[in-house]
Amino acid sequence: MKIAIPVQDKSIEASMHDSFGRAPYYLLYNTNTKENDFLDHRASVAQGGSGIRAAQVLADNGVKAVITKQCGENAEKVFSNAEVLVYEAIPGSVRQNIEALIKDELRLMSKFKTTKKE
């Protein structure tokens, strides 16, 4: 299964980014082959819609699960339509979160950040 995690740097030892839509990179990890790759998130500095764009790119890249600290409700809609599961990150490293997902120790995210209406 291919999973994605928002990260601060292009390293499996990197810190998880606090925000799904504002992460500069996404670690793509294949739980079957143990291979990883990184996607640049060019829309991370956009005024709005960066989470939606990232969610669509990840879904288009075959991601089936995302581990994140927080996720917006609009990105969640994209994930839901693409049948991508969103899991709540646990305190710890990216590697620890991957291991927790493999061991089925992560919870599905139930609260998504709402979009502010101006």
HUNORSUL-V469396 format. One record per residue. N is the residue number from 1. NEAR is the number of other C-alpha atoms within 10 Angstrom. D_LAST is the distance of its C-alpha to the last C-alpha in Angstrom with 1 decimal. Layout:
BEGIN
<<N,NEAR,D_LAST> <N,NEAR,D_LAST>>
END
This chain:
BEGIN
<<1,13,38.7> <2,19,36.2> <3,23,33.5> <4,28,30.7> <5,26,29.5> <6,29,26.9> <7,26,29.1> <8,18,29.1> <9,18,32.3> <10,16,34.6> <11,15,36.9> <12,19,37.5> <13,13,38.0> <14,15,34.6> <15,16,32.1> <16,27,29.4> <17,21,26.0> <18,16,23.6> <19,17,20.7> <20,27,21.5> <21,27,19.1> <22,23,19.8> <23,24,23.6> <24,20,25.7> <25,25,28.3> <26,26,29.1> <27,24,32.6> <28,23,34.1> <29,21,37.0> <30,16,39.5> <31,15,41.0> <32,8,44.1> <33,9,45.1> <34,9,43.5> <35,10,42.3> <36,15,39.1> <37,13,37.1> <38,18,33.9> <39,18,31.0> <40,14,29.1> <41,19,25.4> <42,14,24.7> <43,18,21.0> <44,20,20.5> <45,13,19.2> <46,11,16.8> <47,7,13.2> <48,13,12.2> <49,18,14.4> <50,19,17.2> <51,25,18.0> <52,22,18.3> <53,19,20.6> <54,26,22.6> <55,26,23.0> <56,16,24.4> <57,14,26.7> <58,24,28.1> <59,21,28.7> <60,10,30.4> <61,13,32.5> <62,15,33.9> <63,23,32.2> <64,17,32.8> <65,23,31.3> <66,28,28.7> <67,26,29.1> <68,24,26.1> <69,18,24.8> <70,19,21.3> <71,26,19.6> <72,18,16.3> <73,16,16.3> <74,18,15.9> <75,21,18.8> <76,21,20.7> <77,14,20.6> <78,19,22.2> <79,22,24.7> <80,13,25.5> <81,10,26.2> <82,17,28.4> <83,13,30.1> <84,20,29.2> <85,16,29.4> <86,25,27.1> <87,22,29.0> <88,19,28.1> <89,25,29.6> <90,17,32.2> <91,10,32.9> <92,10,35.2> <93,15,35.7> <94,24,34.6> <95,14,38.2> <96,14,38.3> <97,22,35.2> <98,22,37.0> <99,14,40.1> <100,15,38.4> <101,21,36.9> <102,12,40.3> <103,9,41.9> <104,9,39.3> <105,13,38.1> <106,18,34.3> <107,14,32.1> <108,14,29.7> <109,18,26.1> <110,8,24.8> <111,12,21.5> <112,14,18.7> <113,12,15.5> <114,10,12.5> <115,11,9.5> <116,5,6.3> <117,4,3.8> <118,3,0.0>>
END
